Amino acid sequence: MTADSLPQPTVPRARKPQSGMMRAFRNPSVVIGGIVVLLMIALGAAAPWLGTMSPTEINPSGRNKPPGTIVTRRDDDGNKVQVMHRLGTDLLGRDVYSRVLYGARISLFVGVTVAVFSIFGGLIIGLFSGYIRWLDPIVMRVMDGLMAIPAILLAISLVSLFRAGIGAVILAITIPEIPRVVRLVRSVVLSVREEPYVEAAITVGTPTLKILWRHIMPNTIAPMIVQGTFICASAILVEAILSFLGVGVPPDVPTWGNVMAAGRDVFYLFPHNIFYPGVMLAVTVLAVNMLGDGLRDTLDPKLAKRL
């Protein structure tokens, strides 16, 4: 038997490293969560065309109608028209379907805005706190004091200091979220500032701002993206809670929390006033959390090896 006739060992081929985007598309949580979030954004953006009537239009003769009820009303020209309330009406005769669609715009806007402001503010504070040693204990004691107060109570207190509106709600939700971002950024900075390339930059006299911008901040991008999704989901939920309690967005502005608040007094008789906006709220928060979990698994190098 010659050497050529012997079975040759097979050499396993090296797997090509996949980009972060390709790994994200392979993760079911990212795909499902992303599709649902995009769908909610599309519904909110298309609310003026998908809605059957104005979300603030009151019709006393069509109060608390069940889903699928057809009501005769007059249009702007005084002509009688028939309108079907797909999700019923509330205590004032407003169309729940239209209010749920328009509510998606405010709820998602608040969630995304709070996430952006929290990440921006927490990133700046966390970078300087983690890098400048004498500043760290001062900043962290302030952050610990803010975190000691429950987020809902702190948000309610802040809203009561300002005039009710979307801006006040965004500010009230952002401030309790910043300490969590600061602690996350600080933990990254504390580990990165001991790396040889950072110490080399310090040795050659690189300015502090340049070190933070070029060598340290890029290491915080991945965890900040993941944290931003969780903050967005939490902000949507907190905004709904504040509006449901009557201390958030004004009642005349349709949000999922306001829609549910309008139907809480007649919940046992007409549960559709709370059921449909509650389902939309739960699905959206679940989708954003799924997106965050998937991005965490994708962007974390240790977890990404398993994908």
C-alpha positions as CSV (number, residue, x, y, z in Angstrom):
1,M,0.0,0.0,0.0
2,T,1.5,3.3,-1.1
3,A,1.3,6.5,0.8
4,D,-0.9,8.0,-1.9
5,S,-3.6,5.3,-1.3
6,L,-3.9,6.1,2.4
7,P,-6.8,8.4,3.4
8,Q,-5.6,12.0,3.7
9,P,-6.5,13.9,6.8
10,T,-9.0,16.7,6.3
11,V,-7.9,20.0,7.5
12,P,-10.8,22.1,8.9
13,R,-11.3,25.4,7.2
14,A,-11.0,28.5,9.3
15,R,-14.3,30.3,9.7
16,K,-14.4,33.8,8.4
17,P,-15.1,36.3,11.1
18,Q,-18.6,37.7,10.6
19,S,-19.3,41.4,10.9
20,G,-21.4,42.7,13.7
21,M,-24.2,43.5,11.3
22,M,-24.3,39.9,9.9
23,R,-24.3,38.5,13.5
24,A,-27.2,40.8,14.3
25,F,-29.3,39.5,11.4
26,R,-28.6,36.0,12.6
27,N,-30.0,36.7,16.0
28,P,-33.8,36.1,16.3
29,S,-34.3,38.7,19.0
30,V,-32.8,41.4,16.9
31,V,-34.8,40.5,13.9
32,I,-38.2,40.1,15.7
33,G,-37.7,43.1,18.0
34,G,-36.5,45.3,15.1
35,I,-39.4,44.4,12.9
36,V,-42.0,45.1,15.6
37,V,-40.3,48.4,16.5
38,L,-40.2,49.5,12.9
39,L,-43.9,48.5,12.6
40,M,-44.8,50.6,15.6
41,I,-42.9,53.6,14.2
42,A,-44.6,53.2,10.8
43,L,-48.1,53.0,12.5
44,G,-47.3,56.2,14.4
45,A,-46.0,58.0,11.4
46,A,-49.0,57.0,9.3
47,A,-51.6,57.8,12.0
48,P,-53.0,60.8,10.0
49,W,-53.8,58.4,7.1
50,L,-54.7,55.3,9.0
51,G,-56.9,57.0,11.6
52,T,-60.6,57.1,11.0
53,M,-61.1,60.5,12.7
54,S,-59.4,63.1,14.8
55,P,-58.1,61.6,18.1
56,T,-59.4,64.6,20.1
57,E,-62.9,64.8,18.5
58,I,-65.7,64.4,21.1
59,N,-69.0,62.8,20.2
60,P,-71.3,62.7,23.3
61,S,-73.9,60.5,21.4
62,G,-71.3,57.8,20.8
63,R,-69.8,57.3,24.2
64,N,-68.4,53.9,25.3
65,K,-69.3,52.1,22.2
66,P,-67.8,48.6,21.8
67,P,-65.4,47.7,19.0
68,G,-66.9,47.5,15.6
69,T,-69.7,49.9,16.3
70,I,-70.9,52.1,13.4
71,V,-71.9,55.6,14.4
72,T,-73.7,58.2,12.3
73,R,-72.1,61.7,12.7
74,R,-71.8,64.9,10.7
75,D,-68.7,65.8,8.8
76,D,-67.2,69.3,8.5
77,D,-69.7,70.2,5.7
78,G,-72.7,69.1,7.8
79,N,-73.4,66.0,5.9
80,K,-74.3,62.8,7.7
81,V,-71.6,60.1,7.4
82,Q,-71.2,56.7,9.0
83,V,-68.0,55.9,10.8
84,M,-67.0,52.5,12.2
85,H,-65.1,52.6,15.5
86,R,-62.8,49.7,15.1
87,L,-61.6,49.6,18.7
88,G,-64.7,51.4,20.2
89,T,-65.0,54.8,21.8
90,D,-64.1,56.1,25.3
91,L,-66.1,58.0,27.9
92,L,-66.2,61.2,25.7
93,G,-67.0,59.4,22.5
94,R,-63.4,59.7,21.1
95,D,-62.3,57.0,18.7
96,V,-59.9,54.6,20.6
97,Y,-58.4,53.3,17.3
98,S,-57.2,56.8,16.3
99,R,-56.0,57.6,19.8
100,V,-54.0,54.5,20.0
101,L,-52.3,55.3,16.6
102,Y,-51.5,58.8,17.5
103,G,-50.4,57.7,21.0
104,A,-47.7,55.7,19.4
105,R,-46.1,58.9,18.1
106,I,-45.8,60.5,21.5
107,S,-44.8,57.4,23.4
108,L,-42.1,56.4,20.9
109,F,-40.8,60.0,20.7
110,V,-40.5,60.2,24.5
111,G,-38.7,56.9,24.6
112,V,-36.2,57.7,21.9
113,T,-35.6,61.3,23.2
114,V,-35.0,60.1,26.8
115,A,-32.6,57.4,25.6
116,V,-30.6,60.0,23.5
117,F,-30.4,62.6,26.2
118,S,-29.6,60.0,28.9
119,I,-26.8,58.5,26.9
120,F,-25.3,61.8,26.0
121,G,-25.4,63.2,29.5
122,G,-24.3,60.0,31.2
123,L,-21.5,59.5,28.7
124,I,-19.9,62.9,29.3
125,I,-20.2,62.6,33.1
126,G,-19.0,59.0,33.2
127,L,-16.0,59.7,31.0
128,F,-14.7,62.5,33.2
129,S,-15.7,60.7,36.4
130,G,-13.9,57.5,35.5
131,Y,-10.8,59.1,34.2
132,I,-10.2,62.0,36.6
133,R,-9.5,60.3,39.9
134,W,-10.2,63.2,42.3
135,L,-13.5,63.9,40.6
136,D,-14.7,60.3,40.7
137,P,-15.8,60.1,44.4
138,I,-17.6,63.4,44.2
139,V,-19.6,62.5,41.1
140,M,-20.4,59.0,42.2
141,R,-21.8,60.2,45.6
142,V,-24.2,62.5,43.7
143,M,-25.2,59.7,41.4
144,D,-25.7,57.3,44.4
145,G,-28.0,59.9,46.0
146,L,-30.1,60.1,42.8
147,M,-30.3,56.4,42.5
148,A,-31.5,56.1,46.1
149,I,-34.7,57.8,45.1
150,P,-37.2,55.6,43.2
151,A,-37.4,56.6,39.6
152,I,-41.2,57.0,39.6
153,L,-41.2,59.2,42.7
154,L,-38.4,61.3,41.4
155,A,-40.1,61.7,38.0
156,I,-43.4,62.8,39.7
157,S,-41.5,65.3,41.8
158,L,-39.7,66.8,38.9
159,V,-42.9,67.0,36.8
160,S,-44.7,68.8,39.6
161,L,-42.0,71.5,39.5
162,F,-42.6,72.4,35.8
163,R,-45.6,73.0,33.6
164,A,-47.2,69.9,32.4
165,G,-46.0,69.0,28.9
166,I,-43.9,66.6,26.8
167,G,-40.7,68.6,27.6
168,A,-41.3,68.3,31.4
169,V,-42.0,64.6,31.1
170,I,-38.8,64.0,29.0
171,L,-36.7,65.9,31.6
172,A,-38.3,64.1,34.5
173,I,-37.6,60.7,33.0
174,T,-34.1,61.5,31.8
175,I,-32.6,62.7,35.1
176,P,-33.3,59.3,36.9
177,E,-31.7,57.4,34.0
178,I,-28.5,59.4,33.8
179,P,-26.9,57.8,37.0
180,R,-27.3,54.3,35.5
181,V,-25.5,55.4,32.4
182,V,-22.8,57.1,34.4
183,R,-22.0,54.0,36.4
184,L,-21.9,51.9,33.2
185,V,-19.5,54.3,31.4
186,R,-17.4,54.7,34.5
187,S,-16.9,50.9,34.8
188,V,-15.7,50.8,31.2
189,V,-13.4,53.8,31.7
190,L,-11.8,52.3,34.8
191,S,-10.8,49.2,32.9
192,V,-9.7,50.9,29.7
193,R,-7.6,53.7,31.3
194,E,-5.1,51.0,32.6
195,E,-4.5,49.7,29.1
196,P,-1.0,50.1,27.7
197,Y,-2.1,52.3,24.7
198,V,-3.8,54.7,27.1
199,E,-0.7,54.8,29.4
200,A,1.4,55.4,26.3
201,A,-0.8,58.3,25.2
202,I,-0.5,59.8,28.7
203,T,3.3,59.4,28.7
204,V,3.8,61.4,25.4
205,G,1.6,64.2,26.8
206,T,-1.6,63.7,24.9
207,P,-4.3,66.1,26.1
208,T,-7.0,64.7,28.3
209,L,-9.8,65.5,25.9
210,K,-8.0,63.8,23.1
211,I,-7.4,60.6,25.1
212,L,-11.1,60.5,26.2
213,W,-12.3,61.1,22.6
214,R,-9.9,58.9,20.7
215,H,-8.9,56.1,23.0
216,I,-11.6,55.6,25.6
217,M,-14.9,56.7,24.2
218,P,-14.9,54.1,21.3
219,N,-14.9,51.4,23.9
220,T,-18.2,52.7,25.3
221,I,-20.1,52.7,22.0
222,A,-21.3,49.0,22.1
223,P,-22.5,49.0,25.7
224,M,-24.2,52.4,25.2
225,I,-26.2,51.2,22.2
226,V,-27.5,48.3,24.3
227,Q,-28.2,50.5,27.3
228,G,-30.0,52.9,25.1
229,T,-32.5,50.3,24.0
230,F,-33.3,49.4,27.6
231,I,-33.6,53.1,28.6
232,C,-36.0,53.6,25.6
233,A,-38.2,50.7,26.8
234,S,-38.2,52.0,30.4
235,A,-39.0,55.6,29.3
236,I,-42.0,54.4,27.3
237,L,-43.3,52.5,30.3
238,V,-42.6,55.4,32.8
239,E,-44.3,57.9,30.5
240,A,-47.4,55.7,30.4
241,I,-47.4,55.4,34.1
242,L,-47.1,59.2,34.6
243,S,-49.9,59.9,32.1
244,F,-52.1,57.2,33.7
245,L,-51.6,58.9,37.1
246,G,-52.5,62.3,35.5
247,V,-49.1,63.9,36.1
248,G,-47.6,63.4,32.7
249,V,-48.6,64.6,29.3
250,P,-51.8,66.7,29.3
251,P,-55.0,64.7,28.9
252,D,-55.8,66.4,25.5
253,V,-52.6,64.9,24.0
254,P,-53.2,61.2,23.1
255,T,-50.6,58.8,24.5
256,W,-51.1,55.2,25.5
257,G,-51.1,56.2,29.2
258,N,-53.7,58.9,28.6
259,V,-56.0,56.5,26.6
260,M,-55.9,54.0,29.5
261,A,-56.4,56.7,32.1
262,A,-59.6,57.8,30.3
263,G,-61.1,54.4,30.6
264,R,-60.1,53.3,34.1
265,D,-63.3,54.5,35.7
266,V,-65.4,52.2,33.4
267,F,-62.9,49.4,33.0
268,Y,-65.3,46.6,34.3
269,L,-68.0,47.7,31.9
270,F,-65.9,48.7,28.9
271,P,-62.5,47.0,29.1
272,H,-61.6,47.9,25.5
273,N,-60.6,51.4,26.6
274,I,-57.6,49.9,28.5
275,F,-57.1,46.6,26.7
276,Y,-56.0,47.8,23.3
277,P,-53.6,50.6,24.3
278,G,-52.3,48.2,27.0
279,V,-51.5,45.6,24.4
280,M,-49.7,48.1,22.2
281,L,-47.7,49.3,25.2
282,A,-46.7,45.8,26.2
283,V,-45.8,44.7,22.7
284,T,-43.7,47.8,22.1
285,V,-41.8,47.5,25.4
286,L,-41.3,43.8,24.8
287,A,-40.0,44.4,21.3
288,V,-37.5,47.1,22.4
289,N,-36.2,44.8,25.2
290,M,-35.8,41.9,22.8
291,L,-33.9,44.2,20.5
292,G,-31.6,45.2,23.4
293,D,-31.0,41.6,24.4
294,G,-30.2,40.7,20.9
295,L,-27.8,43.6,20.5
296,R,-26.1,42.7,23.8
297,D,-25.5,39.1,22.6
298,T,-24.2,40.4,19.3
299,L,-21.9,43.2,20.5
300,D,-20.5,41.4,23.5
301,P,-17.4,39.6,22.2
302,K,-17.7,36.7,24.7
303,L,-21.4,36.1,23.8
304,A,-20.8,36.7,20.1
305,K,-18.5,33.6,19.8
306,R,-21.5,31.4,20.5
307,L,-23.5,32.8,17.5
